[in-house]
């Protein structure tokens, strides 16, 4: 698995496509986590199952844990769930790239 993370609109999807032509790419993993939360799934268990089901996948996600803490409890729970799930994905991934202004910096 390869994970591309960064702030919103920093170019994760574009870089993932460029570096992995023809690969199965899961865009906006943070939104996939939001849906899993709505379905009552525990973030770490969900992420482990995702890794097992898609070991060769390329995944992009926004870093949503930076900045102002949301006032809404559901948004705070989603933010925390994304952090926990991405910790699992980054631990399982063979490569993790942080993207800033379209430039990828490999951190793992």
Contact map, one row per residue, 1 for C-alpha under 8 A:
111000000000000000000000000000000000000000000000001001111110000000000000000000000000000000011110000000000000
111100000000000000000000000000000000000000000000000000011110000000000000000000000000000000001111100000000000
111110000000000000000000000000000000000000000000000000000111100000000000000000000000000011001011100000000000
011111000001100100000000000000000000000000000000000000000111100000000000000000000000000000000001111000000000
001111100001000000000000000000000000000000000000000000000001111000000000000000000000000000000001111000000000
000111110111000000000000000000000000000000000000000000000000111000000000000000000000000000000000011100000000
000011111100000000000000000000000000000000000000000000000000011100000000000000000000000000000000001100000000
000001111100000000000000000000000000000000000000000000000000011000000000000000000000000000000000000000000000
000000111111000000000000000000000000000000000000000000000000000000000000000000000000000000000000000000000000
000001111111000000000000000000000000000000000000000000000000000000000000000000000000000000000000001111000000
000001001111111000000000000000000000000000000000000000000000000000000000000000000000000000000000001111100000
000111001111111100000000000000000000000000000000000000000001100000000000000000000000000000000000011001000000
000100000011111110000000001000000000000000000000000000000001000000000000000000000000000000000000000000000000
000000000011111111000000000000000000000000000000000000000000000000000000000000000000000000000000000001000000
000000000011111111100000000000000000000000000000000000000000000000000000000000000000000000000000000001110000
000100000001111111110000100000000000000000000000000000000111000000000000000000000000000000000000000000000000
000000000000111111111110100000000000000000000000000000000000000000000000000000000000000000000000000000000000
000000000000011111111000000000000000000000000000000000000000000000000000000000000000000000000000000000000000
000000000000001111111000000000000000000000000000000000000000000000000000000000000000000000000000000000000000
000000000000000111111110000000000000000000000000000000000100000000000000000000000000000000000000000000000000
000000000000000011111110000000000000000000000000000000000000000000000000000000000000000000000000000000000000
000000000000000010011111000000000000000000000000000000000000000000000000000000000000000000000000000000000000
000000000000000010011111100000000000000000000000000000001100000000000000000000000000000000000000000000000000
000000000000000000000111110000000000000000000000000000011100000000000000000000000000000000000000000000000000
000000000000000110000011111000000000000000000000000000001111000000000000000000000000000000000000000000000000
000000000000000000000001111110000000000000000000000000001111000000000000000000000000000000000000000000000000
000000000000100000000000111110000000000000000000000000000011100000000000000000000000000000000000000000000000
000000000000000000000000011111110000000000000000000000000011110000000000000000000000000000000000000000000000
000000000000000000000000011111111000000000000000000000000011110000000000000000000000000000000000000000000000
000000000000000000000000000111111100000000000000000000000000110100000000000000000100000000000000000000000000
000000000000000000000000000111111110000000000000000000000000000000000000000000000000000000000000000000000000
000000000000000000000000000111111111000000000000000000000000000000000000000000000000000000000000000000000000
000000000000000000000000000011111111100000100000000000000000000000000000000001001100100000000000000000000000
000000000000000000000000000001111111110000000000000000000000000000000000000001000100000000000000000000000000
000000000000000000000000000000111111111000000000000000000000000000000000000000000000000000000000000000000000
000000000000000000000000000000011111111111100100000000000000000000000000000000000000000000000000000000000000
000000000000000000000000000000001111111111100000000000000000000000000000000001001000000000000000000000000000
000000000000000000000000000000000111111110000000000000000000000000000000000000000000000000000000000000000000
000000000000000000000000000000000011111110000000000000000000000000000000000000000000000000000000000000000000
000000000000000000000000000000000001111111000000000000000000000000000000000000000000000000000000000000000000
000000000000000000000000000000000001111111101100000000000000000000000000000000000000000000000000000000000000
000000000000000000000000000000000001100111111100000000000000000000000000000000000000000000000000000000000000
000000000000000000000000000000001001100011111110000000000000000000000000000000001101100000000000000000000000
000000000000000000000000000000000000000001111111000000000000000000000000000000001001100100000000000000000000
000000000000000000000000000000000000000011111111100000000000000000000000000000000000000000000000000000000000
000000000000000000000000000000000001000011111111110000000000000000000000000000000000100000000000000000000000
000000000000000000000000000000000000000000111111111000000000000000000000000000000000110110000000000000000000
000000000000000000000000000000000000000000011111111100000000000000000000000000000000000110000000000000000000
000000000000000000000000000000000000000000001111111110000000000000000000000000000000000000000000000000000000
000000000000000000000000000000000000000000000111111111000000000000000000000000000000000000000000000000000000
100000000000000000000000000000000000000000000011111111100000000000000000000000000000000010010000000000000000
000000000000000000000000000000000000000000000001111111100000000000000000000000000000000000000000000000000000
000000000000000000000000000000000000000000000000111111100000000000000000000000000000000000000000000000000000
100000000000000000000000000000000000000000000000011111111000000000000000000000000000000000000000000000000000
100000000000000000000000000000000000000000000000001111111000000000000000000000000000000000000000000000000000
110000000000000000000001000000000000000000000000000001111100000000000000000000000000000000000000000000000000
110000000000000000000011110000000000000000000000000001111110000000000000000000000000000000000000000000000000
111100000000000100010011110000000000000000000000000000011111000000000000000000000000000000000000000000000000
111100000000000100000000111110000000000000000000000000001111100000000000000000000000000000000000000000000000
001110000001100100000000111110000000000000000000000000000111110000000000000000000000000000000000000000000000
001111000001000000000000001111000000000000000000000000000011111000000000000000000000000000000000000000000000
000011110000000000000000000111000000000000000000000000000001111100000000000000000000000000000000000000000000
000011110000000000000000000000000000000000000000000000000000111111000000000000000000000000000000000000000000
000000100000000000000000000001000000000000000000000000000000011111100000000000100100000000000000000000000000
000000000000000000000000000000000000000000000000000000000000001111100000000000110110000000000000000000000000
000000000000000000000000000000000000000000000000000000000000001111110000000000000000000000000000000000000000
000000000000000000000000000000000000000000000000000000000000000111111000000000000000000000000000000000000000
000000000000000000000000000000000000000000000000000000000000000001111100000000000000000000000000000000000000
000000000000000000000000000000000000000000000000000000000000000000111110000100000000000000000000000000000000
000000000000000000000000000000000000000000000000000000000000000000011111101100000000000000000000000000000000
000000000000000000000000000000000000000000000000000000000000000000001111101100000000000000000000000000000000
000000000000000000000000000000000000000000000000000000000000000000000111111100000000000000000000000000000000
000000000000000000000000000000000000000000000000000000000000000000000111111110000000000000000000000000000000
000000000000000000000000000000000000000000000000000000000000000000000001111111000000000000000000000000000000
000000000000000000000000000000000000000000000000000000000000000000000111111111100000000000000000000000000000
000000000000000000000000000000000000000000000000000000000000000000001111111111110000000000000000000000000000
000000000000000000000000000000000000000000000000000000000000000000000000111111111000000000000000000000000000
000000000000000000000000000000001100100000000000000000000000000000000000011111111100000000000000000000000000
000000000000000000000000000000000000000000000000000000000000000110000000001111111110000000000000000000000000
000000000000000000000000000000000000000000000000000000000000000010000000000111111111000000000000000000000000
000000000000000000000000000000001000100000110000000000000000000000000000000011111111100000000000000000000000
000000000000000000000000000001001100000000100000000000000000000110000000000001111111110000000000000000000000
000000000000000000000000000000000000000000000000000000000000000010000000000000111111111000000000000000000000
000000000000000000000000000000000000000000110000000000000000000000000000000000011111111100000000000000000000
000000000000000000000000000000001000000000110110000000000000000000000000000000001111111110000000000000000000
000000000000000000000000000000000000000000000010000000000000000000000000000000000111111111000000000000000000
000000000000000000000000000000000000000000000000000000000000000000000000000000000011111111100000000000000000
000000000000000000000000000000000000000000010011000000000000000000000000000000000001111111110000000000000000
001000000000000000000000000000000000000000000011001000000000000000000000000000000000111111111000000000000000
001000000000000000000000000000000000000000000000000000000000000000000000000000000000011111111011000000000000
000000000000000000000000000000000000000000000000000000000000000000000000000000000000001111111000000000000000
100000000000000000000000000000000000000000000000001000000000000000000000000000000000000111111100000000000000
111000000000000000000000000000000000000000000000000000000000000000000000000000000000000011111111000000000000
110000000000000000000000000000000000000000000000000000000000000000000000000000000000000000011111000000000001
111000000000000000000000000000000000000000000000000000000000000000000000000000000000000001001111100000000111
011110000000000000000000000000000000000000000000000000000000000000000000000000000000000001001111110000000111
011110000000000000000000000000000000000000000000000000000000000000000000000000000000000000000011111000011111
000111000001000000000000000000000000000000000000000000000000000000000000000000000000000000000001111100011110
000111100111000000000000000000000000000000000000000000000000000000000000000000000000000000000000111111111000
000001100110000000000000000000000000000000000000000000000000000000000000000000000000000000000000011111111000
000000000110000000000000000000000000000000000000000000000000000000000000000000000000000000000000001111100000
000000000111011000000000000000000000000000000000000000000000000000000000000000000000000000000000001111110000
000000000010001000000000000000000000000000000000000000000000000000000000000000000000000000000000001111111000
000000000000001000000000000000000000000000000000000000000000000000000000000000000000000000000000111101111100
000000000000000000000000000000000000000000000000000000000000000000000000000000000000000000000000111100111110
000000000000000000000000000000000000000000000000000000000000000000000000000000000000000000000011110000011111
000000000000000000000000000000000000000000000000000000000000000000000000000000000000000000000011110000001111
000000000000000000000000000000000000000000000000000000000000000000000000000000000000000000000111100000000111
